[in-house]
Amino acid sequence: MQPQWNTYRGQQPNNATQQMAGAGQTQNLEQRIANIENQLNMLIRMIEYNNQMLRHMYHSQNNINMSGGGSGGGSVIVRM
């Protein structure tokens, strides 16, 4: 018969190891989530910048451009 204090000996290191591994996995998961949040924030900023550039290009193309100076013989180019 084994002593009573020795009966749980095999379970404690496994539980401690599992808890440590679980804590490491939780921390790793939290780091991944934080990284994804940062990437999403950067993506949102890039999309907003891209939208500003597209609006600027759209407004620039719709401007009326005069060429030929003020002598009356110039042409008018309108882009839509």
C-alpha positions in Angstrom: 0.0 0.0 0.0 1.3 3.5 -0.9 1.4 6.3 1.6 -1.6 8.7 1.4 0.6 11.7 0.7 1.9 10.0 -2.5 -1.5 9.3 -4.1 -1.8 12.7 -5.8 1.8 13.1 -6.6 1.3 12.3 -10.3 -1.6 14.7 -10.8 -0.2 17.9 -9.3 2.7 18.5 -11.7 0.3 17.8 -14.6 -2.3 20.3 -13.3 0.4 22.9 -12.7 1.9 22.3 -16.1 -1.6 22.5 -17.7 -2.3 25.7 -15.8 1.0 27.2 -16.9 0.4 26.1 -20.5 -3.2 27.5 -20.4 -1.9 30.8 -19.1 0.6 31.0 -21.8 -2.0 30.2 -24.4 -4.3 32.9 -23.0 -1.5 35.4 -23.2 -0.6 34.3 -26.7 -4.2 34.6 -27.8 -4.5 38.1 -26.2 -1.4 39.2 -28.1 -2.8 37.9 -31.4 -6.1 39.7 -30.8 -4.2 42.9 -30.0 -2.1 42.5 -33.2 -5.3 42.0 -35.2 -6.9 45.1 -33.7 -3.8 47.1 -34.6 -3.9 45.8 -38.2 -7.6 46.6 -38.5 -7.0 50.1 -37.2 -4.2 50.6 -39.8 -6.4 49.2 -42.5 -9.3 51.6 -41.6 -6.9 54.5 -41.7 -5.6 53.4 -45.1 -9.1 53.0 -46.5 -10.0 56.5 -45.2 -6.9 58.0 -46.9 -7.7 56.1 -50.1 -11.3 57.5 -50.0 -9.9 61.0 -49.6 -7.6 60.5 -52.6 -10.4 59.2 -54.7 -12.6 62.2 -53.8 -9.8 64.5 -54.7 -9.2 62.8 -58.0 -13.0 62.9 -58.7 -13.2 66.6 -58.0 -10.1 67.3 -60.0 -11.4 65.5 -63.1 -14.7 67.4 -62.9 -13.0 70.9 -63.0 -13.2 72.9 -66.1 -9.7 73.4 -67.6 -9.1 76.5 -69.9 -6.2 76.4 -72.3 -5.0 79.0 -74.9 -4.8 82.0 -72.7 -7.2 85.0 -72.6 -7.0 85.7 -76.4 -10.4 84.2 -77.0 -9.2 81.3 -79.3 -8.8 78.7 -76.5 -10.7 75.5 -76.0 -12.7 74.3 -73.0 -12.2 70.7 -71.7 -14.8 69.3 -69.3 -14.2 65.8 -67.9 -16.9 63.8 -66.3 
